[in-house]
């Protein structure tokens, strides 16, 4: 998965929600969109970029904040091994 492409996609989602007057609603909207429409591998890769220094990627501040705030609910659950 191309990290930069995922960051670019997340930034576009962030741009849409950033125009909302209620910042909390915008942060929740970003996380909800990513949770509902991104497959687990995409979310895993994007969340892994949060552990890199901010200067290493071009993630917008609102997207970074949304991901950090909602990290637990965005982290895919590992499938049960039988």
C-alpha positions in Angstrom: 0.0 0.0 0.0 1.4 3.4 -1.0 1.5 5.5 2.2 1.6 8.8 0.4 -1.4 8.0 -1.7 -3.4 7.1 1.4 -2.3 10.3 3.1 -3.4 12.3 0.1 -6.7 10.5 0.1 -7.1 11.2 3.8 -6.2 14.8 3.3 -8.9 15.2 0.7 -11.4 13.8 3.2 -10.1 16.2 5.8 -10.5 19.2 3.4 -14.2 18.3 3.0 -14.8 18.0 6.7 -12.6 21.0 7.7 -15.2 23.4 6.4 -17.7 22.3 9.1 -18.3 24.9 11.8 -18.2 22.3 14.6 -14.6 20.9 14.8 -15.6 17.9 17.0 -18.2 16.9 14.3 -15.5 17.3 11.6 -13.0 15.1 13.5 -15.7 12.5 14.1 -16.8 12.7 10.4 -13.2 12.1 9.2 -12.8 9.0 11.4 -16.2 7.7 10.6 -15.6 8.0 6.8 -12.3 6.2 7.0 -13.7 3.5 9.3 -16.7 2.8 7.0 -15.1 3.0 3.6 -11.5 2.0 3.9 -10.5 -1.6 4.0 -8.5 -2.8 7.0 -5.1 -2.9 5.2 -5.6 0.8 4.2 -6.4 1.8 7.7 -3.5 -0.2 9.2 -1.0 1.5 6.8 -2.4 5.0 7.4 -2.4 4.5 11.2 1.3 3.3 11.0 2.2 6.7 9.6 1.2 8.3 12.9 4.2 6.7 14.5 6.5 8.6 12.1 7.7 12.2 12.8 5.2 14.7 11.3 7.8 16.1 9.0 8.1 12.7 7.3 4.7 12.9 5.8 2.3 15.6 4.6 -0.7 14.7 6.6 -2.9 17.7 7.4 -3.3 18.7 11.0 -7.1 17.9 11.1 -6.6 14.4 9.7 -3.7 13.7 12.2 -5.9 14.9 15.1 -8.9 12.8 13.9 -6.7 9.7 13.6 -5.0 10.2 16.9 -8.3 10.8 18.7 -10.1 7.8 17.0 -7.1 5.5 16.7 -8.6 2.7 18.8 -11.8 2.5 16.8 -10.0 2.8 13.5 -7.6 -0.1 14.2 -8.9 -3.2 12.5 -9.6 -6.2 14.7 -7.4 -9.2 13.8 -9.5 -12.1 12.5 -10.0 -15.0 15.0 -7.7 -17.9 14.4 -9.5 -21.2 14.6 
